Amino acid sequence: MSKEKDVYLNEDIRASEVRCIGDDGEVFGIISRDEALKIASKLGLDLVLIAPDAKPPVCKVMDYGKFRYQQEKKQKEAKKKQKVIEVKEIKLSAKIAQNDISYKVKHAREFLQDGKHVKFRVFLRGREMSSPEVGVELLNKIYLSVSDIGDKDKEPAFEGRYVNMLVLPKRNQ
């Protein structure tokens, strides 16, 4: 078996009879494995098992190195086109002053305008844990000041010592 996940090549194929297909789509039909190996070696190519569960298993005569290279190239191309989502986190406390809130909101607005997601976290200390609704109220107040450029992913949620809220940039920007 080759290094690739569950890809059987040439002598690794255990079936005695295989349905053989050429690299150019030519159908050789159902032939013995040895005969398929001879055809592949005569053409200077590999015999690759492509459908092991079929009766009989289906093999293709192809240049496996070239095939693997093309697959990797496609994967790299797909990876380039992926958009990486960046999440910026803004930490607050339950007893935060108004000028600190406006400063944090200013930064959040900049992040949202850059297309980044913003996660607001209100840290609850000691007795503040008994009333997490204080954190929820604070987050709802903050959301009102960024609602023109951001959408709430979900309502503020209590998780451990934090009350969290994720704000996404508006889609129409």
HELIX and SHEET records of a PDB file:
HELIX    1   1 ASN A   10  ASP A   12  5                                   3    
HELIX    2   2 ARG A   33  LEU A   43  1                                  11    
HELIX    3   3 TYR A   64  LYS A   81  1                                  18    
HELIX    4   4 GLN A   98  GLN A  113  1                                  16    
HELIX    5   5 GLY A  126  SER A  130  5                                   5    
HELIX    6   6 GLU A  133  VAL A  146  1                                  14    
SHEET    1   A 4 VAL A  27  SER A  32  0                                        
SHEET    2   A 4 GLU A  17  ILE A  21 -1                                        
SHEET    3   A 4 VAL A  58  MET A  62  1                                        
SHEET    4   A 4 ASP A  46  ALA A  51 -1                                        
SHEET    1   B 4 VAL A  87  SER A  93  0                                        
SHEET    2   B 4 HIS A 117  PHE A 123  1                                        
SHEET    3   B 4 TYR A 162  PRO A 169 -1                                        
SHEET    4   B 4 GLY A 150  LYS A 152 -1                                        
SHEET    1   C 4 VAL A  87  SER A  93  0                                        
SHEET    2   C 4 HIS A 117  PHE A 123  1                                        
SHEET    3   C 4 TYR A 162  PRO A 169 -1                                        
SHEET    4   C 4 ALA A 157  GLU A 159 -1                                        
END                                                                             
